[in-house]
Amino acid sequence: MALSRSLRQVRIHLIDPKLEDPALRADLERKAASGVGVVVLGGPQVHGLRSHGKLLIVDDRVAAIGSMALSASHLDTRCEVAVVVQDARLVKSLVRFFDTAGGSHPVLVFGRQRDEAIA
């Protein structure tokens, strides 16, 4: 099951198996309250594979892929790795990957009801 067409307009896509940082969650809530669409896919697997990596896509124009722990304390104390992608073709491919991954993962939609998020 792919994400519904209405969610293809979201401004922030995030795959993070944990998303435990309260400050990041609060930031995402604030973004959603200001009208930015935010969708987070969680869970231990992506397309049947164990997931540790993170994928962040902003405005369907730029993406970051890596092992980075998305919390201030981890970014300050750990050596994390990420690749920033700005090539339109590659970002579009990552958006398609995100859309198809949405059917098999818990979905946290900030600022919208869960039933609006799943087709």
Residue, then its C-alpha position, 0 to 999 in steps of 0.5 A: m500500500a502506497l501513501s495516498r496522493s494527498l501526502r505526496q505534497v508533504r514538505i518533510h519525509l523522514i524514515d527513522p526507526k526510533l525518533e526518540d528525541p523529544a526536542l526533534r519531535a517538538d520541532l516536527e510538531r511546530k513545523a506541522a502546526s505552522g502548516v508544513g506537512v510532516v510524515v515519519l515512517g518508523g519501525p525496525q524494517v524497511h522493505g523487509l530489511r533491518s533498518h538503522g539508517k535514516l532518510l530525510i527528504v525536504d520539499d522533494r528537493v533535497a535529501a539526507i541519507g545516513s546513520m545520523a542519530l537525529s538528536a542534538s546530543h548524539l550529533d554533538t558526541r558521536c561520529e555520524v555519517a550522512v550524504v546530502v542529495q540534491d540531484a532532482r532525479l535521485v531525490k525523486s527516486l527517494v521520494r518514490f522509495f518513501d512512498t512505497a515504504g509507507g505501506s509497511h511501517p507505522v506512520l506518524v503524521f504530524g498535523r493530520q489524522r492517521d486515517e488521512a495518511i494511508a490510502 
